[in-house]
Amino acid sequence: MTAKKRILFIANEMSPYLELTEFAEMVNKLAIKANDSQFEVRCIMPRFGVINERRHRLHEVVRLSGINVSVFNEDLPLQIKVASLPSARLQVYFLDNEELFRRKFVFHDENEKWFDDNDLRTIFLCKGAMETVKKFGWPPDVIHCSGWMTGLIPAYLKTLYKKEPVFAHSKVVYTIGQSTFKEKLGAGFIKKTLIHPSLKEKDFEVFKEGTNTSLQRGGASFADAITFGAEKIEKKLSEEFAKVRGKKTLPYNEDGDLTEYLQLYTDLASK
């Protein structure tokens, strides 16, 4: 019997836990559809404070918690919680840190002020997701990243983590979504992304501006395949990535047909 191919979804948001854009529901549907097909599926997302732990029955995974994630001279404890996706036999893992995610707002405070540490939260999520998969000991064949917060993951996979056995055969899909913020992640963002001495600023130049556009451009640039997760995509991104030589791209599908996604996963997993 052939072992099932493994797909890992890493997302800012996912229904029913957090819905900021229309793609939150799509992540839910893709995970369920893939899991019901020939794939083994797991999901990772941030445990923002707006997510109700009691309602969604989150509980801590003690055997996975307890590691620290170092980001720009800060050693941040990573707590991992899990819930079973309603009406599906698959697990969603939530990455938590009391300092970064326990607040009752997502990216802006009650006065619509951008959180100054959104850069740190982003890097923590991306590095924390990679370290969590290492601790799983669960090698994904395909990693599907969606949301601007996951934009660094394809870059880390192609640089720092490319020699890790758990990621040796992983292919990465990045979904370009709608623009959801106009602020920047700060002048020092590019330096903070260099989470290991082996990483160089020139390799992460695409992320330098710390904008919604640069994070999505970076994610798409390092990915093996690109999909479009909204009808209204920033024009410069849609023009740049609609057709990229050597990369499979999927246009936005307003009918919500998942067939092409499943075929994309199959094609990537077989390479």
C-alpha positions as CSV (number, residue, x, y, z in Angstrom):
1,M,0.0,0.0,0.0
2,T,1.4,3.4,-1.0
3,A,1.8,5.9,1.8
4,K,-0.3,9.0,1.6
5,K,1.3,12.2,0.4
6,R,1.4,14.8,3.2
7,I,0.2,18.4,2.9
8,L,0.8,21.1,5.5
9,F,-1.3,24.2,5.4
10,I,0.2,27.3,7.1
11,A,-2.1,30.3,7.2
12,N,-2.8,33.6,8.9
13,E,-6.5,32.6,9.1
14,M,-8.7,29.6,8.7
15,S,-12.5,29.1,9.1
16,P,-14.0,28.7,11.6
17,Y,-11.3,30.0,13.9
18,L,-10.5,33.4,12.3
19,E,-11.9,35.0,9.1
20,L,-10.2,38.2,7.9
21,T,-10.5,37.6,4.2
22,E,-12.5,35.3,1.9
23,F,-9.5,32.9,1.7
24,A,-10.1,31.7,5.3
25,E,-13.0,29.6,4.1
26,M,-11.0,28.4,1.2
27,V,-8.2,27.1,3.4
28,N,-10.8,25.2,5.4
29,K,-12.3,23.6,2.3
30,L,-9.0,22.8,0.8
31,A,-7.8,21.1,4.0
32,I,-11.0,19.0,4.2
33,K,-11.1,18.1,0.5
34,A,-7.4,17.1,0.5
35,N,-7.8,15.1,3.7
36,D,-10.9,13.3,2.2
37,S,-8.9,12.6,-1.0
38,Q,-5.5,10.8,-1.1
39,F,-3.6,13.1,1.3
40,E,-2.7,13.3,4.9
41,V,-3.2,16.8,6.1
42,R,-2.2,19.0,9.0
43,C,-2.7,22.8,9.5
44,I,-0.8,25.5,11.4
45,M,-1.9,29.0,12.3
46,P,-1.3,31.6,15.0
47,R,-3.4,31.5,18.1
48,F,-4.5,35.1,18.1
49,G,-6.3,36.2,21.3
50,V,-9.6,36.6,19.4
51,I,-9.8,32.9,18.9
52,N,-12.1,31.4,21.6
53,E,-10.3,28.4,23.1
54,R,-13.3,27.0,24.9
55,R,-15.7,27.2,21.9
56,H,-13.2,25.6,19.6
57,R,-11.8,23.1,22.2
58,L,-8.2,24.0,21.9
59,H,-5.8,22.2,24.3
60,E,-2.1,22.4,24.8
61,V,0.1,19.7,23.2
62,V,2.6,19.4,26.0
63,R,5.0,17.1,24.1
64,L,5.4,19.8,21.4
65,S,5.4,22.9,23.7
66,G,8.4,24.0,25.6
67,I,10.8,25.1,22.9
68,N,12.0,28.6,22.5
69,V,12.1,30.6,19.3
70,S,14.9,33.1,19.0
71,V,14.1,36.2,17.0
72,F,16.5,39.2,16.9
73,N,18.1,38.6,20.3
74,E,14.8,37.7,21.9
75,D,14.2,34.2,23.2
76,L,10.4,33.6,23.0
77,P,8.7,30.5,24.4
78,L,6.5,28.6,22.0
79,Q,3.3,27.0,23.2
80,I,1.5,24.7,20.8
81,K,-2.2,24.0,21.0
82,V,-4.4,21.8,18.9
83,A,-8.0,21.4,17.9
84,S,-9.9,19.0,15.6
85,L,-11.4,20.8,12.6
86,P,-15.2,20.5,13.0
87,S,-16.7,17.8,10.7
88,A,-13.3,16.6,9.6
89,R,-10.8,14.2,10.9
90,L,-7.8,16.5,10.8
91,Q,-5.9,18.6,13.3
92,V,-5.2,22.3,13.4
93,Y,-2.1,23.4,15.4
94,F,-2.0,26.8,16.9
95,L,1.2,28.6,17.7
96,D,1.0,30.7,20.8
97,N,3.1,33.1,22.8
98,E,1.6,35.1,25.7
99,E,3.5,38.3,24.9
100,L,2.8,38.2,21.1
101,F,-0.6,36.7,20.6
102,R,-2.8,36.9,23.7
103,R,-4.1,40.4,23.0
104,K,-7.8,40.7,22.0
105,F,-7.0,42.2,18.6
106,V,-5.3,40.9,15.5
107,F,-3.0,43.4,13.9
108,H,-4.4,46.8,15.1
109,D,-5.4,47.9,18.6
110,E,-8.8,49.2,19.6
111,N,-7.9,52.6,18.2
112,E,-6.9,51.0,14.8
113,K,-3.2,51.6,15.7
114,W,-0.8,49.2,14.0
115,F,1.0,47.0,16.5
116,D,4.7,47.9,16.6
117,D,5.7,44.3,17.1
118,N,3.9,42.9,14.1
119,D,7.3,42.3,12.5
120,L,8.4,40.1,15.5
121,R,5.0,38.3,15.5
122,T,5.4,37.5,11.8
123,I,9.0,36.1,12.1
124,F,8.0,34.2,15.2
125,L,5.1,32.5,13.3
126,C,7.3,31.6,10.4
127,K,10.2,30.3,12.4
128,G,7.9,28.7,14.9
129,A,6.1,26.8,12.2
130,M,9.3,25.4,10.8
131,E,10.5,24.3,14.3
132,T,7.1,22.8,15.1
133,V,7.3,20.6,11.9
134,K,10.8,19.5,12.9
135,K,9.5,18.5,16.3
136,F,6.5,16.6,14.7
137,G,9.0,14.5,12.7
138,W,6.3,14.7,10.0
139,P,7.9,15.4,6.6
140,P,5.4,17.3,4.4
141,D,5.5,16.7,0.7
142,V,3.7,20.0,0.0
143,I,3.5,23.1,2.2
144,H,0.8,25.5,1.2
145,C,1.3,29.0,2.7
146,S,-1.4,31.7,2.6
147,G,-1.6,35.1,4.1
148,W,1.1,37.8,4.2
149,M,2.3,36.6,7.6
150,T,3.5,33.4,6.0
151,G,5.5,35.1,3.3
152,L,8.9,34.4,4.8
153,I,8.3,30.6,5.0
154,P,9.1,29.8,1.3
155,A,12.3,31.8,1.7
156,Y,13.3,30.0,4.9
157,L,12.6,26.7,3.3
158,K,14.8,27.5,0.3
159,T,17.7,28.8,2.5
160,L,18.0,28.0,6.2
161,Y,15.9,24.8,6.3
162,K,16.7,23.3,2.9
163,K,19.1,20.7,4.4
164,E,16.8,19.7,7.2
165,P,15.8,16.0,6.6
166,V,12.1,16.8,7.4
167,F,12.0,19.3,4.5
168,A,14.2,17.5,2.1
169,H,11.4,16.8,-0.4
170,S,9.0,19.6,0.5
171,K,7.6,21.7,-2.3
172,V,5.9,25.0,-1.4
173,V,2.8,26.7,-2.7
174,Y,2.2,30.4,-1.9
175,T,-1.2,32.0,-2.3
176,I,-1.2,35.7,-3.2
177,G,-4.3,37.3,-1.5
178,Q,-5.8,40.7,-1.2
179,S,-3.9,43.6,0.4
180,T,-5.0,43.9,4.0
181,F,-2.8,46.6,5.5
182,K,-1.1,49.8,4.4
183,E,1.5,50.1,7.2
184,K,5.1,48.8,7.2
185,L,6.8,46.3,9.5
186,G,9.5,48.8,10.4
187,A,12.9,50.0,9.1
188,G,14.7,47.1,10.9
189,F,12.6,44.4,9.5
190,I,15.1,43.0,7.0
191,K,17.7,42.5,9.8
192,K,15.2,40.8,12.0
193,T,14.4,38.3,9.3
194,L,18.0,37.0,9.4
195,I,17.3,34.4,12.1
196,H,20.6,32.6,11.5
197,P,24.2,33.8,10.8
198,S,24.1,31.9,7.5
199,L,21.3,34.2,6.1
200,K,22.4,37.3,4.3
201,E,20.5,40.6,3.7
202,K,20.9,40.3,-0.1
203,D,19.0,37.0,-0.1
204,F,16.0,38.7,1.6
205,E,16.1,41.9,-0.3
206,V,12.6,41.3,-1.7
207,F,11.2,41.7,1.8
208,K,13.1,44.9,2.7
209,E,10.2,47.3,2.5
210,G,8.2,45.3,5.0
211,T,4.9,46.1,3.2
212,N,2.0,43.8,2.3
213,T,3.2,43.9,-1.3
214,S,6.8,42.9,-0.4
215,L,5.8,40.1,1.8
216,Q,3.5,38.5,-0.8
217,R,6.1,39.2,-3.5
218,G,8.7,37.4,-1.5
219,G,6.5,34.5,-0.7
220,A,5.7,34.0,-4.4
221,S,9.3,34.5,-5.5
222,F,10.6,31.7,-3.4
223,A,7.6,29.3,-3.9
224,D,7.5,26.4,-6.3
225,A,4.0,27.2,-7.3
226,I,1.7,30.3,-7.0
227,T,-2.1,30.6,-6.6
228,F,-4.3,33.6,-6.4
229,G,-6.7,33.7,-3.5
230,A,-8.9,36.7,-4.3
231,E,-10.5,38.4,-7.2
232,K,-9.0,41.8,-6.4
233,I,-5.2,41.4,-6.2
234,E,-2.9,44.3,-6.2
235,K,-2.2,45.0,-9.9
236,K,1.6,45.0,-9.8
237,L,1.5,41.5,-8.1
238,S,-1.1,40.1,-10.5
239,E,0.9,41.3,-13.5
240,E,4.2,40.1,-12.1
241,F,3.1,36.6,-11.1
242,A,0.2,35.7,-13.5
243,K,2.7,33.7,-15.5
244,V,6.1,32.9,-14.1
245,R,8.4,30.7,-16.2
246,G,9.1,27.4,-14.6
247,K,6.3,27.8,-12.0
248,K,2.8,26.4,-12.0
249,T,0.3,29.2,-11.4
250,L,-3.4,28.9,-10.6
251,P,-5.7,31.9,-11.3
252,Y,-8.5,32.9,-8.8
253,N,-11.4,30.6,-9.2
254,E,-14.6,32.4,-8.2
255,D,-16.6,29.1,-8.4
256,G,-14.5,27.7,-5.6
257,D,-13.5,24.6,-7.7
258,L,-10.8,22.7,-5.8
259,T,-9.9,20.2,-8.5
260,E,-7.0,22.2,-9.8
261,Y,-5.6,22.6,-6.3
262,L,-5.7,18.9,-5.7
263,Q,-4.0,18.3,-9.0
264,L,-1.3,20.8,-8.2
265,Y,-0.6,19.1,-4.9
266,T,-0.4,15.8,-6.7
267,D,2.0,17.1,-9.3
268,L,4.3,18.8,-6.8
269,A,4.3,15.8,-4.4
270,S,5.3,13.5,-7.2
271,K,8.4,15.5,-8.2
